[in-house]
Structure formats: structure tokens, C-alpha cells
Amino acid sequence: MPTTPVLDSTLFHREQGSGTPIVFLHGNPTTSHLWRNVLPSVGPGRLLAPDLIGMGDSGKPDIPYSFDDHARHLDAWFDALGLDGVVLVGHDWGGALAFDFAARHPGRVRGIAFTEAIVKPMSWEEFPEDGRALFAAIKAEGTGEAMILDDNLMLVQGLPATVLAPMDPADLAAYVRPYPTRESRRPLLRWPRAMPLGGEPADVVARVEAFDAWLAASGDVPKLLIDFAPGPGAMTSPELVAWCAEHMAALEIARHDLPAGHHTPEDRPTEIATAVSSWLDRHALR
């Protein structure tokens, strides 16, 4: 599978098909492996799923792994592959990176679909109650390092706990494999510390507010929220769905009564692929 030189490193990606580029962006602590059961069912298009910088089989340069670092490396990857007129599909931080890319490059994006994504800054009270203590601990200096860097909590406990069914050991091993050392897990720690909660971190809050302004104003770009009944670790509450409906222009919501945990592509790949495929066809996006 292809590896592309970008800035000071490389980005790995999965790819299949031809035609309109449809880019699938993962979040934390996953990789492009997240989309393995979605891509085959989406249908026509040039389907691409990169590993974010420092994650999966992409390079692991000595950088802070800030939101901006991820965005800059993705920008370079889009440029290197000459991807324009793209459709973006994002999960978790992959959704935030998709929104951010579209807000900064509006002429290059034809549509955005997302599920369980970071869509707005939140107060601690708005954040799911069962996740508040965990994220507060991860954001605390020293405690977060012990949990994520030393104990690999995000992968060995957090990921299996936020899907409905027990994970296939081979799939869990595929997620764990790229992070054999304390140093290799730095991106996994930086992501939860970037969660825009209670006005911090200010740089990420500003970035999210900027793409929220674009989401509200971009009535010419179709958007799709793929929603499930909340399962373990789910962030998309009915209140958040209502906020999206009120604040995002040209938004459609594909509602499913089926439950799913936070990692919806693990739990409901067929439903996600079907929703994306029918939305693409309705809007002639491929």
C-alpha cells in the first residue's frame, strides 16, 4: 500500500477504486484499519484512507503532534496526491480534521460525512458524564503520561471498552502494533489533551470555532451526520445532534435505532457504508 513523502516524514494510506476522491479520516487511537469493513461497501470512487502522522504505518517524526501538526501533514498529503474536488468522511478527530481542511480549502471539498466527531468546543458539563473523570486525569500532568505512555490505556483498555462487541484479537493487535514503545504513544496522549473542554486548549478551541463558522455558512457543501443509538463511550448525544442540525448548513442526518459505541465503524460498518453511498448518489458527489 502506498507511502507518500510529506514535509519531514511520510504518510501511509489504503486505496481502492478510481474516480472521485473520497477520503476517510480516522481519529484516536485508531488508524486506517478502522475503515477496513466500510471501504468495500461504499461503491464507486477513489477511496483513500490515510494513517495520520505518528499513527499506524505513517512516519513518526519528533514533533509535538498538535492539531496543527496533523493538519499540516494532511495538507501536504492532499497536495502530493493532487486531491481536489474531494469528499471527506471523518470519525472522531478525523471529523474535526475534515471540517478544518474544508474551512481552510473550501474550493477543494465537495461534501463531508461524519460520525462520532468533535464538532464544537464544550464545557465540562456538556461532555459525556462517564468520560469527564477520565479526560480530566489524562489532561493532568504526570497522570496522563502514566496512563497513556506507560500503561497504553488508550489502546488496551479504552478502545475495546468503546465498541459493542468483543473485538477480534487480530484487529486489536493491528491497532496496538504501531505503538510498541513509550515514545511511539505520544500522539495517543496529545489527542485527548487537545479535546476542547472548558475553553482549553485555546489554540484548538480557536480552530474549532473557525471551522464551526464555515460549517454554518457553507450551504453549498452537502453534509451528512451518521447517528446511532448511544452505546459505550458514545459522544453524540441527542443534544449534540440537535446542535448540529441548528448550526450546520446543508446537513442531513442518517438516524439509526441500532446502538453503537464511540467507534461506530467497528460496530456498524455496513450501515455507515450504506448511508455514505446513498448520500453520495443523492447529491451526485461521484
Secondary structure, DSSP 8 states (H G I E B T S, - for coil): --EEEETTEEEEEEEE--SSEEEEE--SS--GGGGTTTGGGT-SSEEEEE--TTSTTS---SS---HHHHHHHHHHHHHHHT--SEEEEEEEHHHHHHHHHHHH-GGGEEEEEEEEE--S-B-TTTS-HHHHHHHHHHHSTTHHIIIIIIT-HIIIIIHHHTSSS---HHHHHHHHTT--STGGGHHHHHHHHHS-BTTBSHHHHHHHHHHHHHHHH-TTS-EEEEEEEE-TT----HHHHHHHHHHSTTEEEEEEEEEE-S-HHHH-HHHHHHHHHHHHHHTT--
